[in-house]
Amino acid sequence: MATRQSVDQLLQQCEDAINLAQDQYKNAATQQHYNDGDFTNALQALEDAYNDLAKLAFSANAQQRDQLHRMRLQLQQVQTNMILLDH
């Protein structure tokens, strides 16, 4: 069973990845191709967080799974926005 602490830590990791990705999205939208490495790293952080969520969901209770699912949707939305950005 997932502990509350492990869920909280993962949710914080996801929020950090989202914040990094949103910053890179804003930079990419204004600077074009100058920071492709940072942009790619932000996408990788989102993917890593998404995969960690999927793993933890297997050992989570119903309430934790709901929290993880909502965070997964947020990660997917940011990831989609970044992929669709024409930079």
OpenMM code with the backbone's topology and positions (N, CA, C; nanometers):
from openmm import Vec3, app, unit

residues = "MET ALA THR ARG GLN SER VAL ASP GLN LEU LEU GLN GLN CYS GLU ASP ALA ILE ASN LEU ALA GLN ASP GLN TYR LYS ASN ALA ALA THR GLN GLN HIS TYR ASN ASP GLY ASP PHE THR ASN ALA LEU GLN ALA LEU GLU ASP ALA TYR ASN ASP LEU ALA LYS LEU ALA PHE SER ALA ASN ALA GLN GLN ARG ASP GLN LEU HIS ARG MET ARG LEU GLN LEU GLN GLN VAL GLN THR ASN MET ILE LEU LEU ASP HIS".split()
positions = [
    Vec3(0.0837, -0.1181, 0.0000),
    Vec3(0.0000, 0.0000, 0.0000),
    Vec3(0.0881, 0.1243, 0.0000),
    Vec3(0.0490, 0.2218, -0.0756),
    Vec3(0.1241, 0.3467, -0.0837),
    Vec3(0.1051, 0.4269, 0.0445),
    Vec3(0.2138, 0.4820, 0.0937),
    Vec3(0.2030, 0.5651, 0.2131),
    Vec3(0.1634, 0.7063, 0.1734),
    Vec3(0.1082, 0.7759, 0.2685),
    Vec3(0.0689, 0.9148, 0.2432),
    Vec3(0.1901, 0.9983, 0.2038),
    Vec3(0.3026, 0.9698, 0.2705),
    Vec3(0.4247, 1.0446, 0.2418),
    Vec3(0.4726, 1.0194, 0.0989),
    Vec3(0.4679, 0.8953, 0.0533),
    Vec3(0.5140, 0.8663, -0.0829),
    Vec3(0.4240, 0.9318, -0.1869),
    Vec3(0.2945, 0.9356, -0.1606),
    Vec3(0.2015, 1.0019, -0.2521),
    Vec3(0.2281, 1.1520, -0.2522),
    Vec3(0.2443, 1.2100, -0.1347),
    Vec3(0.2711, 1.3537, -0.1258),
    Vec3(0.4016, 1.3915, -0.1959),
    Vec3(0.5051, 1.3089, -0.1787),
    Vec3(0.6330, 1.3363, -0.2436),
    Vec3(0.6199, 1.3286, -0.3955),
    Vec3(0.5471, 1.2311, -0.4435),
    Vec3(0.5294, 1.2175, -0.5872),
    Vec3(0.4464, 1.3321, -0.6436),
    Vec3(0.3430, 1.3727, -0.5718),
    Vec3(0.2625, 1.4855, -0.6170),
    Vec3(0.3466, 1.6127, -0.6228),
    Vec3(0.4379, 1.6289, -0.5275),
    Vec3(0.5274, 1.7450, -0.5289),
    Vec3(0.6226, 1.7368, -0.6484),
    Vec3(0.6736, 1.6174, -0.6768),
    Vec3(0.7597, 1.5975, -0.7931),
    Vec3(0.6842, 1.6349, -0.9210),
    Vec3(0.5590, 1.5968, -0.9277),
    Vec3(0.4771, 1.6288, -1.0451),
    Vec3(0.4559, 1.7789, -1.0579),
    Vec3(0.4272, 1.8444, -0.9476),
    Vec3(0.4075, 1.9896, -0.9507),
    Vec3(0.5352, 2.0605, -0.9939),
    Vec3(0.6488, 2.0116, -0.9473),
    Vec3(0.7770, 2.0700, -0.9878),
    Vec3(0.7988, 2.0516, -1.1381),
    Vec3(0.7667, 1.9329, -1.1881),
    Vec3(0.7813, 1.9056, -1.3313),
    Vec3(0.6883, 1.9952, -1.4128),
    Vec3(0.5672, 2.0147, -1.3643),
    Vec3(0.4717, 2.1012, -1.4337),
    Vec3(0.5218, 2.2453, -1.4356),
    Vec3(0.5717, 2.2924, -1.3228),
    Vec3(0.6237, 2.4296, -1.3164),
    Vec3(0.7416, 2.4487, -1.4108),
    Vec3(0.8329, 2.3518, -1.4129),
    Vec3(0.9465, 2.3588, -1.5035),
    Vec3(0.8989, 2.3594, -1.6485),
    Vec3(0.8056, 2.2730, -1.6792),
    Vec3(0.7547, 2.2633, -1.8163),
    Vec3(0.6840, 2.3914, -1.8580),
    Vec3(0.6062, 2.4499, -1.7682),
    Vec3(0.5370, 2.5740, -1.8021),
    Vec3(0.6359, 2.6872, -1.8265),
    Vec3(0.7426, 2.6911, -1.7486),
    Vec3(0.8467, 2.7924, -1.7711),
    Vec3(0.9127, 2.7721, -1.9073),
    Vec3(0.9437, 2.6484, -1.9398),
    Vec3(1.0069, 2.6191, -2.0680),
    Vec3(0.9117, 2.6458, -2.1838),
    Vec3(0.7849, 2.6207, -2.1622),
    Vec3(0.6847, 2.6490, -2.2649),
    Vec3(0.6833, 2.7988, -2.2958),
    Vec3(0.6809, 2.8802, -2.1902),
    Vec3(0.6815, 3.0257, -2.2094),
    Vec3(0.8085, 3.0711, -2.2805),
    Vec3(0.9232, 3.0154, -2.2396),
    Vec3(1.0500, 3.0511, -2.3037),
    Vec3(1.0510, 3.0093, -2.4494),
    Vec3(1.0045, 2.8904, -2.4778),
    Vec3(1.0051, 2.8400, -2.6155),
    Vec3(0.9106, 2.9209, -2.7030),
    Vec3(0.8008, 2.9652, -2.6453),
    Vec3(0.7044, 3.0427, -2.7235),
    Vec3(0.7616, 3.1782, -2.7641),
    Vec3(0.8548, 3.2305, -2.6873),
    Vec3(0.9102, 3.3624, -2.7181),
    Vec3(1.0472, 3.3562, -2.7834),
    Vec3(1.1249, 3.2508, -2.7576),
    Vec3(1.2631, 3.2465, -2.8046),
    Vec3(1.2869, 3.1511, -2.9204),
    Vec3(1.1848, 3.0868, -2.9670),
    Vec3(1.1971, 2.9925, -3.0784),
    Vec3(1.2856, 2.8747, -3.0401),
    Vec3(1.3962, 2.8496, -3.1105),
    Vec3(1.4754, 2.7281, -3.0943),
    Vec3(1.5989, 2.7439, -3.0065),
    Vec3(1.6082, 2.8453, -2.9278),
    Vec3(1.7321, 2.8703, -2.8562),
    Vec3(1.7572, 2.7751, -2.7398),
    Vec3(1.6550, 2.7215, -2.6791),
    Vec3(1.6730, 2.6357, -2.5615),
    Vec3(1.6069, 2.5001, -2.5799),
    Vec3(1.6305, 2.4365, -2.6924),
    Vec3(1.5682, 2.3073, -2.7193),
    Vec3(1.6068, 2.2015, -2.6164),
    Vec3(1.7291, 2.2058, -2.5671),
    Vec3(1.7728, 2.1089, -2.4663),
    Vec3(1.6927, 2.1208, -2.3383),
    Vec3(1.6716, 2.2417, -2.2915),
    Vec3(1.5923, 2.2638, -2.1707),
    Vec3(1.4470, 2.2236, -2.1934),
    Vec3(1.3966, 2.2519, -2.3109),
    Vec3(1.2594, 2.2161, -2.3464),
    Vec3(1.2435, 2.0641, -2.3436),
    Vec3(1.3385, 1.9943, -2.4016),
    Vec3(1.3361, 1.8486, -2.4036),
    Vec3(1.3480, 1.7917, -2.2631),
    Vec3(1.4326, 1.8514, -2.1804),
    Vec3(1.4476, 1.8063, -2.0419),
    Vec3(1.3175, 1.8232, -1.9642),
    Vec3(1.2466, 1.9308, -1.9897),
    Vec3(1.1187, 1.9538, -1.9225),
    Vec3(1.0163, 1.8492, -1.9661),
    Vec3(1.0153, 1.8167, -2.0949),
    Vec3(0.9262, 1.7109, -2.1438),
    Vec3(0.9616, 1.5765, -2.0807),
    Vec3(1.0906, 1.5506, -2.0648),
    Vec3(1.1338, 1.4251, -2.0029),
    Vec3(1.0922, 1.4205, -1.8561),
    Vec3(1.1006, 1.5326, -1.7864),
    Vec3(1.0579, 1.5378, -1.6460),
    Vec3(0.9085, 1.5078, -1.6346),
    Vec3(0.8300, 1.5596, -1.7278),
    Vec3(0.6863, 1.5297, -1.7292),
    Vec3(0.6627, 1.3809, -1.7526),
    Vec3(0.7341, 1.3235, -1.8462),
    Vec3(0.7185, 1.1814, -1.8769),
    Vec3(0.7599, 1.0944, -1.7589),
    Vec3(0.8696, 1.1295, -1.6942),
    Vec3(0.9147, 1.0544, -1.5770),
    Vec3(0.8122, 1.0607, -1.4647),
    Vec3(0.7588, 1.1795, -1.4402),
    Vec3(0.6576, 1.1958, -1.3361),
    Vec3(0.5324, 1.1141, -1.3696),
    Vec3(0.4932, 1.1162, -1.4960),
    Vec3(0.3767, 1.0405, -1.5415),
    Vec3(0.3974, 0.8905, -1.5171),
    Vec3(0.5145, 0.8405, -1.5518),
    Vec3(0.5442, 0.6988, -1.5318),
    Vec3(0.5469, 0.6621, -1.3843),
    Vec3(0.6025, 0.7498, -1.3007),
    Vec3(0.6045, 0.7254, -1.1565),
    Vec3(0.4630, 0.7220, -1.0999),
    Vec3(0.3764, 0.8089, -1.1515),
    Vec3(0.2363, 0.8071, -1.1082),
    Vec3(0.1705, 0.6736, -1.1413),
    Vec3(0.1954, 0.6258, -1.2600),
    Vec3(0.1354, 0.4998, -1.3026),
    Vec3(0.1811, 0.3848, -1.2134),
    Vec3(0.3079, 0.3844, -1.1765),
    Vec3(0.3611, 0.2786, -1.0898),
    Vec3(0.2994, 0.2852, -0.9504),
    Vec3(0.2918, 0.4051, -0.8955),
    Vec3(0.2414, 0.4203, -0.7591),
    Vec3(0.0920, 0.3907, -0.7516),
    Vec3(0.0210, 0.4135, -0.8587),
    Vec3(-0.1239, 0.3905, -0.8590),
    Vec3(-0.1586, 0.2440, -0.8302),
    Vec3(-0.0698, 0.1526, -0.8642),
    Vec3(-0.0966, 0.0105, -0.8394),
    Vec3(-0.1066, -0.0214, -0.6908),
    Vec3(-0.0354, 0.0514, -0.6075),
    Vec3(-0.0366, 0.0226, -0.4648),
    Vec3(-0.1139, 0.1268, -0.3836),
    Vec3(-0.1883, 0.2111, -0.4501),
    Vec3(-0.2618, 0.3188, -0.3831),
    Vec3(-0.4048, 0.2750, -0.3509),
    Vec3(-0.4609, 0.3387, -0.2491),
    Vec3(-0.6020, 0.3145, -0.2202),
    Vec3(-0.6873, 0.4022, -0.3125),
    Vec3(-0.8174, 0.3913, -0.3000),
    Vec3(-0.9080, 0.4607, -0.3927),
    Vec3(-0.8892, 0.6124, -0.3893),
    Vec3(-0.8774, 0.6694, -0.2715),
    Vec3(-0.8605, 0.8143, -0.2605),
    Vec3(-0.7274, 0.8581, -0.3219),
    Vec3(-0.6225, 0.7827, -0.2948),
    Vec3(-0.4919, 0.8153, -0.3509),
    Vec3(-0.4926, 0.8008, -0.5023),
    Vec3(-0.5580, 0.6975, -0.5528),
    Vec3(-0.5671, 0.6792, -0.6975),
    Vec3(-0.6380, 0.7965, -0.7627),
    Vec3(-0.7402, 0.8483, -0.6954),
    Vec3(-0.8107, 0.9651, -0.7487),
    Vec3(-0.7167, 1.0859, -0.7556),
    Vec3(-0.6406, 1.1082, -0.6500),
    Vec3(-0.5438, 1.2182, -0.6499),
    Vec3(-0.4420, 1.2003, -0.7618),
    Vec3(-0.3926, 1.0801, -0.7753),
    Vec3(-0.2920, 1.0516, -0.8763),
    Vec3(-0.3498, 1.0671, -1.0166),
    Vec3(-0.4729, 1.0254, -1.0341),
    Vec3(-0.5376, 1.0385, -1.1645),
    Vec3(-0.5537, 1.1856, -1.2035),
    Vec3(-0.5955, 1.2681, -1.1080),
    Vec3(-0.6110, 1.4108, -1.1373),
    Vec3(-0.4771, 1.4746, -1.1729),
    Vec3(-0.3719, 1.4335, -1.1043),
    Vec3(-0.2394, 1.4861, -1.1358),
    Vec3(-0.1943, 1.4349, -1.2725),
    Vec3(-0.2259, 1.3121, -1.3040),
    Vec3(-0.1899, 1.2562, -1.4342),
    Vec3(-0.2553, 1.3362, -1.5466),
    Vec3(-0.3801, 1.3767, -1.5269),
    Vec3(-0.4486, 1.4585, -1.6270),
    Vec3(-0.3801, 1.5933, -1.6447),
    Vec3(-0.3354, 1.6523, -1.5346),
    Vec3(-0.2637, 1.7796, -1.5438),
    Vec3(-0.1328, 1.7629, -1.6200),
    Vec3(-0.0603, 1.6554, -1.5893),
    Vec3(0.0649, 1.6290, -1.6593),
    Vec3(0.0415, 1.6111, -1.8086),
    Vec3(-0.0613, 1.5360, -1.8428),
    Vec3(-0.0925, 1.5129, -1.9832),
    Vec3(-0.1271, 1.6429, -2.0552),
    Vec3(-0.1997, 1.7300, -1.9888),
    Vec3(-0.2381, 1.8563, -2.0518),
    Vec3(-0.1158, 1.9425, -2.0808),
    Vec3(-0.0267, 1.9534, -1.9844),
    Vec3(0.0947, 2.0333, -2.0047),
    Vec3(0.1812, 1.9693, -2.1128),
    Vec3(0.1916, 1.8376, -2.1085),
    Vec3(0.2706, 1.7661, -2.2087),
    Vec3(0.2134, 1.7885, -2.3489),
    Vec3(0.0837, 1.7811, -2.3617),
    Vec3(0.0183, 1.8037, -2.4909),
    Vec3(0.0432, 1.9453, -2.5403),
    Vec3(0.0289, 2.0423, -2.4514),
    Vec3(0.0548, 2.1820, -2.4894),
    Vec3(0.1965, 2.2001, -2.5407),
    Vec3(0.2927, 2.1363, -2.4743),
    Vec3(0.4312, 2.1511, -2.5159),
    Vec3(0.4557, 2.0845, -2.6516),
    Vec3(0.3968, 1.9693, -2.6712),
    Vec3(0.4171, 1.8975, -2.7968),
    Vec3(0.3565, 1.9747, -2.9131),
    Vec3(0.2432, 2.0377, -2.8897),
    Vec3(0.1749, 2.1091, -2.9955),
    Vec3(0.2308, 2.2488, -3.0225),
    Vec3(0.3186, 2.2963, -2.9345),
    Vec3(0.3782, 2.4279, -2.9530),
    Vec3(0.4660, 2.4282, -3.0770),
    Vec3(0.4425, 2.5229, -3.1638),
    Vec3(0.5214, 2.5368, -3.2855),
    Vec3(0.6395, 2.6280, -3.2542),
    Vec3(0.7487, 2.5667, -3.2106),
    Vec3(0.8662, 2.6470, -3.1747),
    Vec3(0.9858, 2.6142, -3.2581),
] * unit.nanometer
topology = app.Topology()
chain = topology.addChain("A")
for resn in residues:
    res = topology.addResidue(resn, chain)
    for name in ("N", "CA", "C"):
        topology.addAtom(name, app.Element.getBySymbol(name[0]), res)
